[in-house]
Amino acid sequence: MMTSAQMRAARALLGIDQRQLADLSGISLPTIQRMESSDGNVRGNVDSLVKVVEALSRGGVELIGDDAPSHGGGRGVRLKWPESRTEP
C-alpha cells in the first residue's frame, strides 16, 4: 500500500510535479491528482497503482511500509509517529 503522503513525498524527492509523474507512469494527470487527494492509502485501480510505484522506483524512490525495513542504499526519510499516536 502507498499513502497519498508517500506519493507526494516521493515526487518531492525526485523533484517532479504531478504532470511529470503522469508522463513517467503512463497514466493521466487527473488520475494522479485523484490518487494524491486520497485520505490515507491511495485509491485507484491496481494497474494504475503499479504503474506509479514502478515509475517512482525507476526514479530511485523506495516506498517503505509500516514496520518494514529499508533494503535499499542511499539517503532517505521516514515518517515516524509520536509514541502517543499509532496511526496516521
C-alpha positions, 0 to 999 in steps of 0.5 A, a space after each residue: 500500500 502507498 499513502 497519498 503522503 508517500 506519493 507526494 513525498 516521493 515526487 518531492 524527492 525526485 523533484 517532479 510535479 504531478 504532470 511529470 509523474 503522469 508522463 513517467 507512469 503512463 497514466 493521466 494527470 487527473 488520475 494522479 491528482 485523484 490518487 494524491 487527494 486520497 485520505 490515507 492509502 491511495 485509491 485507484 485501480 491496481 494497474 494504475 497503482 503499479 504503474 506509479 510505484 514502478 515509475 517512482 522506483 525507476 526514479 530511485 524512490 523506495 516506498 517503505 511500509 509500516 514496520 518494514 525495513 529499508 533494503 535499499 542504499 542511499 539517503 532517505 526519510 521516514 515518517 515516524 509517529 509520536 509514541 502517543 499516536 499509532 496511526 496516521 
